[in-house]
Amino acid sequence: MPRDVLFVLYDDLQSLDLTGPLEVFAGANRGKPGTYRITTASLDGRTVRASSGLRLTPDTALADAPPPHTLVIPGGYGSRRIDPGIVAWLRQAGPRAERLVSVCTGVIPLARAGLLDGRRATTHWAYGDQLAADHPDIDVDLEPIYIRDGRIATSAGVTSGIDLALALVEEDLGRETALTIARHLVVFLRRPGNQTQFSAQLAAQTALREPLRDVQHWITEHPGADLSVEALAERARLSPRHFARAFREETGMTPGRYVARVRLEAARRQLEDSSDSIEQIARACGYGAPEAMRRAFVKTLGSAPAEYRRRFTAAD
């Protein structure tokens, strides 16, 4: 019997928040026909316009949609001023869905419907503070790219909705099916939900002054080098104290934190893409001893390097 997957449409949604997850479920149907019955619905069944200007014609009105197994709310600018009628419908229909899913700021209508009270949830990093302020009963965590709290799953910005949809398909149909879909979409089935939204390069601003910018690039390209404040300050031709202060002012984080993020990303990529031993990777990424790398992985990703490699490296 097919699982009904219902996507809620509204004006000014982000089209990729919709089409990314939708293509994942549709890809599952190509491999295993009839697995999912996909429906799109707007409040009144009328065409909506995405924030990009793309017109989207729904299959039906929300009131006439089949009871969903998986109910998906995409995000977008319109989520912050969504029709109260959709919130009221969610309040009624949400508790009956086996899985309730939001992409990006699609979490906002769910929060307004009271469906996330007492739950842990995430959203796009730019809107997390406001979500937490508006809904103090929600435990907002902006680090992971998606969070599963019981039957409710929330994801971060835009493309993380694809990661979440792949995880749901893997839950339903197994890893090989999800891998096949990921390969077809030319994405990696390697990002665990607890992987951070913030890469070092995205989380930190690019320094304005060229010497500091050059240091940022050097750190990224040489994670195994001596990246102490003293060594980096010498490269920037600044005193250690002046360098540390200027780096933080221009990038928004301390040199030590930036280095830690870069090294973690470098180690994660090597675990995914190489057959080098954990000890070799630890040395290459500047950790020295494997135990130091293990502590960094457990603290940030919630799993040791060996477990990360086992769980999130796609088989050939």
C-alpha atoms as one frame of an Amber mdcrd trajectory, in Angstrom:
protein
   0.000   0.000   0.000   1.501   3.369  -0.982   2.486   5.902   1.662   0.803
   9.256   1.078   3.278  12.157   1.008   1.574  15.545   1.078   3.413  18.791
   0.260   1.766  22.019   1.420   1.979  24.879  -1.098   1.609  28.594  -0.419
   2.656  31.854  -2.052   6.328  32.855  -1.810   7.605  29.426  -0.854  11.189
  28.544  -1.803  10.819  26.280  -4.827  13.895  24.185  -4.011  12.501  23.476
  -0.538   9.626  21.816  -2.376  11.216  20.247  -5.428  14.322  18.872  -3.682
  12.487  16.539  -1.278   9.763  15.870  -3.830  12.326  14.571  -6.332  13.715
  12.232  -3.673  10.328  10.611  -3.080   9.634  10.558  -6.822  13.000   8.866
  -7.363  11.985   6.141  -4.941   8.880   5.548  -7.042  10.988   5.137 -10.156
  12.949   2.374  -8.478  10.025   0.855  -6.597   6.780   1.958  -8.284   3.864
   2.676  -6.017   5.893   3.196  -2.855   4.755   6.801  -2.394   1.619   8.612
  -3.529   2.732  12.220  -3.823   0.180  15.029  -3.564   0.597  18.792  -3.573
  -2.098  20.980  -2.055  -2.675  24.665  -1.417  -5.239  26.038   1.005  -7.935
  26.498  -1.624  -6.490  24.421  -4.466  -5.450  27.484  -6.452  -2.114  28.059
  -8.176   0.591  29.630  -6.011   3.682  31.585  -6.999   7.065  30.680  -5.535
   9.441  33.417  -4.411  11.362  32.922  -7.664   8.208  33.687  -9.670   7.635
  30.044 -10.615   3.928  29.190 -10.757   2.924  25.939  -9.064  -0.430  24.301
  -9.679  -1.429  22.004  -6.802  -3.232  18.703  -7.185  -5.974  19.674  -4.769
  -7.073  21.800  -1.828  -5.830  20.923   1.645  -9.321  20.024   2.800  -9.591
  17.455   0.012  -6.102  15.969   0.300  -5.742  12.327   1.415  -4.677  11.834
   5.037  -0.876  11.954   4.822   1.596   9.432   6.088   4.293  12.107   5.635
   3.311  15.772   5.713   5.943  18.176   4.340   5.987  21.957   4.823   8.563
  23.716   2.609  10.053  27.007   3.700  10.393  30.362   2.020   9.643  34.036
   2.549   5.925  33.329   2.633   6.239  31.071   5.673   6.577  34.128   7.909
   3.240  35.552   6.735   1.471  32.326   5.897  -2.331  32.294   5.716  -3.827
  31.590   9.158  -6.078  29.062   7.419  -3.019  26.868   6.716  -1.934  27.101
  10.354  -5.438  26.088  11.456  -5.384  23.146   9.021  -1.971  22.069  10.313
  -3.260  22.202  13.872  -5.932  19.689  12.908  -4.093  17.512  10.378  -0.572
  17.578  11.852  -1.215  15.295  14.836  -2.688  12.641  12.534   0.340  12.396
  10.228   2.782   9.607  10.967   5.654  11.919  10.038   5.612  15.697  10.159
   8.443  17.299   8.196   9.598  20.886   7.664  12.246  22.267   5.357  14.056
  25.474   6.305  11.537  28.080   7.558   8.676  25.650   7.021   9.208  25.136
  10.746   7.448  28.465  11.401   3.907  27.341  10.444   4.414  24.156  12.486
   5.494  26.261  15.465   2.501  28.581  15.115   0.229  25.541  15.044   1.685
  24.471  18.404   3.038  21.231  16.967   6.625  21.745  18.142   6.098  22.714
  21.779   8.466  20.719  23.957  10.332  19.469  20.895  13.863  19.959  19.629
  13.901  21.544  16.172  16.155  23.305  13.691  15.781  25.762  10.843  17.939
  27.971   8.627  20.643  29.600  10.743  19.432  33.107   9.828  16.005  32.587
  11.412  16.811  30.525  14.492  17.058  33.383  16.985  13.672  34.721  15.953
  12.109  31.265  16.114  13.451  30.792  19.642  12.231  34.237  20.724   8.757
  33.740  19.274   8.373  30.177  20.549  10.277  29.705  23.826   8.722  26.250
  24.329  10.734  24.933  21.371  14.316  23.760  21.928  15.915  25.439  18.884
  19.251  23.912  17.849  20.928  25.538  14.852  23.930  23.237  14.606  22.496
  20.129  12.840  21.349  20.099   9.233  18.289  18.161  10.335  16.774  16.886
  13.564  14.454  13.956  14.136  12.445  14.244  17.355  10.051  11.318  17.368
   7.657  11.608  14.444   8.657  15.226  13.774  11.629  16.053  11.548  12.908
  19.568  10.868  15.725  20.593   8.553  17.975  23.585   8.031  18.359  25.711
   4.930  17.183  24.670   1.481  19.310  21.709   0.302  19.273  20.061   3.724
  15.687  19.110   2.872  17.163  16.693   0.342  19.344  15.143   3.053  16.327
  14.720   5.301  14.181  13.233   2.523  16.961  10.742   1.707  17.097   9.764
   5.377  13.333   9.154   5.381  13.530   7.042   2.227  16.397   5.074   3.762
  14.207   4.494   6.815  11.363   3.236   4.604  13.189   1.327   1.874  16.763
   0.759   2.973  20.160   2.275   2.303  20.682   0.929  -1.198  17.501   2.565
  -2.486  18.472   5.871  -0.908  21.973   5.584  -2.385  20.555   4.977  -5.839
  18.419   8.099  -5.574  21.333  10.150  -4.273  23.528   9.063  -7.192  20.752
   9.902  -9.653  20.429  13.380  -8.165  24.234  13.727  -8.041  24.257  14.391
  -4.309  26.103  12.616  -1.506  24.336  10.337   0.915  26.989  11.200   3.460
  25.652  14.041   5.537  24.342  12.828   8.895  21.654  14.893  10.533  24.025
  16.004  13.257  26.503  17.434  10.769  26.761  21.139  11.431  25.104  23.762
   9.225  28.231  25.861   9.517  31.366  25.037   7.614  34.273  27.198   8.684
  34.183  29.072   5.393  30.439  29.721   5.659  30.314  30.436   9.376  33.219
  32.888   9.296  33.175  36.109   7.376  35.885  36.690   4.816  38.425  39.079
   6.265  38.627  42.498   4.684  42.397  42.874   4.886  44.391  40.839   2.425
  46.949  39.452   4.931  44.135  38.008   7.051  42.345  36.669   3.967  45.565
  34.972   2.908  45.846  33.390   6.339  42.289  32.037   6.043  43.168  30.410
   2.723  46.423  29.053   4.145  44.597  27.409   7.044  42.138  25.740   4.682
  44.859  24.454   2.372  47.267  23.344   5.137  45.244  21.861   8.036  48.228
  19.772   9.150  50.623  22.713   9.466  51.515  24.627  12.608  48.389  26.764
  12.953  49.130  28.304  16.324  48.314  31.973  16.789  52.035  32.734  16.834
  52.674  30.948  13.515  49.637  32.521  11.825  50.501  35.962  13.165  53.991
  35.653  11.708  52.470  34.758   8.340  50.249  37.845   8.521  53.224  39.984
   9.677  51.373  41.028  12.825  52.045  40.568  16.505  50.150  37.585  17.990
  47.962  39.883  20.090  47.138  42.197  17.190  46.529  39.251  14.857  44.152
  37.458  17.246  42.152  40.642  17.826  42.004  41.589  14.130  41.114  38.054
  13.022  38.192  37.903  15.416  36.967  41.372  14.494  37.014  40.629  10.763
  35.846  37.012  10.672  33.568  36.804  13.690  35.473  33.958  15.362  38.798
  33.365  17.071  41.716  31.860  15.116  41.537  28.757  17.309  37.881  28.143
  16.590  38.392  28.675  12.873  41.302  26.230  12.829  39.260  23.650  14.749
  36.424  23.840  12.227  38.757  23.603   9.231  40.551  20.583  10.672  37.296
  18.810  11.445  36.024  19.363   7.907  39.316  18.196   6.419  39.271  15.039
   8.551  35.632  14.345   7.712  36.308  14.638   3.979  39.310  12.315   4.211
  37.288   9.749   6.139  34.676   9.886   3.392  36.948   9.929   0.378  40.137
   8.067   1.259  41.190   4.697   2.601  43.870   6.211   4.848  43.920   4.989
   8.417  42.474   7.130  11.183  45.990   7.637  12.532  47.199   8.897   9.128
  44.224  11.244   8.809  44.723  12.583  12.335  48.338  13.478  11.509  47.481
  14.957   8.110  44.781  17.176   9.584  46.868  18.515  12.428  45.445  16.530
  15.335  48.647  14.666  16.031  47.172  11.767  17.983  43.994   9.920  16.936
  42.537  10.533  20.410  42.499  14.285  19.816  40.590  13.774  16.576  38.209
  11.364  18.285  37.367  13.954  20.955  36.690  16.610  18.294  34.393  14.271
  16.343  32.428  13.128  19.390  31.968  16.700  20.615  30.822  18.121  17.270
  29.314  15.225  15.312  28.294  12.889  18.085  30.257   9.913  16.790  33.866
   8.736  16.778  35.815   8.809  13.465  35.564   5.047  12.930  31.807   5.133
  13.467  31.457   8.161  11.200  33.310   6.384   8.416  31.277   3.202   8.867
  27.895   4.924   8.875  28.296   7.705   6.357  30.683   6.536   3.673  28.801
   5.304   0.636  29.720   1.883  -0.591  31.160   1.635  -4.084
